[in-house]
């Protein structure tokens, strides 16, 4: 809901900024094109790019065209609203998966969930399944951040003493990891893989779910047999 409200605010902000630009006139709103790029004042055109503000287009002295985007806070609002929407969706999927897993276990083998060991196993499975989609979202955010920051923290600057010429960052999701691949000024190809917090969080979710299954299907039956064996010995 908050993401939707923020997106509506983005539309309103874009409409206000564009309306103010039209009110001041293209020459005033797009003065940067005229002052910094020497654009022809008569060729300046103001284009509405709702919900991302507006764009100034113009021809410069050499006959080519140039443009400046005035998005203001609308871009940040879009990123935040999209992130909140994605987080909400992933959290919902995680809750749905965790609820489905717990209900299936309760419905199919209800005696397994009785007692402290059974409840503990069920909790571990629920938490583990819930964590998995969250880590996939975290992997996407890590890839997005690395792509927008020029591979900072992922891609090396030097390989074998040669500077890196070009690179690209790709994401793998099962298991989560980032791979930076490219070549150096000497023509040497390279590929570097890094495992961040989404990988370890994904691994932790799998471990929690596995331990929960062991608690339900191994530890719980053993404890039940021992309890039944004690009265028989007495």
MILO-868968 format. One record per residue (C-alpha): residue in one letter; z, y, x. Coordinates in steps of 0.02 Angstrom, whole numbers, plus 50000, padded with zeros to 5 digits. Each point is the difference from the previous one (the first is absolute). Example, Ala and Ser with C-alpha at 12.3 -4.5 7.8 and 13.67 -1.06 7.14 Angstrom:
residues 2
A503904977550615/S499675017250069/
***
This chain:
residues 234
X500005000050000/X500455012050141/X498334996150085/X499075004249840/X500955016449979/X499655004650181/X498154996449975/X499985011349847/X500845013650105/X498614997550127/X498685003549867/X500925015649942/X500225006250179/X498164997250037/X499485009149841/X501135014950039/X499405001750180/X498174998649949/X500225012749858/X500835012350119/X498584997650125/X498705003749865/X501015015249946/X500025007250176/X498164995950026/X499124988250119/X499885013250138/X501895002550003/X500524981949968/X498784993850133/X500265013850127/X500304987350139/X498184994949990/X499445017950021/X501255005350134/X500104984250106/X498274992349977/X498925015249965/X499414993149834/X498825010149892/X501085008449868/X498674998449866/X499844981250028/X501854996149980/X500294987849858/X501674994449929/X500014982149934/X501384992649892/X500644983450068/X501384996549874/X501264992850023/X499835004450185/X499835018949992/X498335007650043/X498705000550138/X499065014850075/X498174997150047/X498895012250092/X498535002050119/X500325006850175/X498875010450110/X499064985650081/X499454993449830/X501204985449993/X501364998149869/X501884998650018/X501464997049885/X501895001849992/X501114990249881/X501505008749923/X501024985649932/X501715007550034/X501424988949940/X498884989749885/X499564987450137/X501844997050040/X500384998249815/X498614987149983/X500634989850149/X501795000349936/X499514995849820/X498844985950058/X501374993350114/X501285000349860/X498804991549881/X499624986450128/X501844997650038/X500404998749815/X498614987349973/X500514989450149/X501835000849950/X499514994449825/X498994985550070/X501464995250111/X501225000349855/X498774990149893/X499774986750135/X501874998850032/X500374998749813/X498654986849975/X500614989650148/X501815000749943/X499574995649820/X498904985550052/X501394992850107/X501305002749865/X498904992549865/X499354984950095/X501534994550097/X501475009349925/X501354988850080/X499405006050170/X500565017749964/X501774995349952/X501415003450121/X500125011950148/X498644991250102/X498785000149855/X500295018349959/X499875004850183/X498354990650018/X499305008349845/X500495017350064/X499194996750169/X498374994449921/X499985015049883/X500305012550141/X498744991550115/X498625000049870/X500375018149955/X499865005650182/X498274992650031/X498925012349900/X501035014750064/X499574995050179/X498154999249955/X500125017949938/X500915004650160/X498584992350099/X498735010749908/X501025015750031/X500164995750184/X498114997650013/X499705016349907/X501185009550116/X499214992550156/X498245004049938/X500445018149960/X500925002850165/X498614993750112/X500804983050030/X501605007750068/X501224986550050/X498724986249974/X498505003750110/X500205001950189/X499285014750096/X499544989850155/X499414982050018/X499904992750175/X500015017350076/X498555006049891/X500215012749860/X499684994449822/X498355006749933/X500084994949817/X501054989049888/X500364994949821/X501594994049915/X499934985449878/X501394992049899/X500374981749967/X501174995649858/X500384981550020/X500995001950107/X500075019150009/X499375007250164/X498955014250069/X498574997450122/X499245013750106/X498294995450071/X498725010150094/X499275002950172/X500345010050157/X498935012450097/X499524985450112/X499334990049853/X501464987749994/X500444993649826/X501834998349955/X501084994749853/X501875003149983/X501054992949858/X501695007249951/X501304993249881/X501095013349921/X501395000149870/X498864993249860/X499734984150102/X501854997250032/X500435004849821/X498694987849934/X500684986550115/X501775003749941/X499444998349818/X499234983050036/X501574994450092/X501125005649857/X498934990749873/X499974984450110/X501895000350026/X500225002149813/X498924984749967/X501014990150126/X501615005649915/X499344994149831/X499154983850046/X501024994050150/X501705008250011/X500375000149813/X499614981349973/X501044995450154/X501495009849938/X499824992149828/X499984982450073/X501535003550105/X500965006549849/X499554984549903/X500464988750145/X501765007250022/X500664994549828/X499214982850025/X500954997750164/X501625005349919/
***
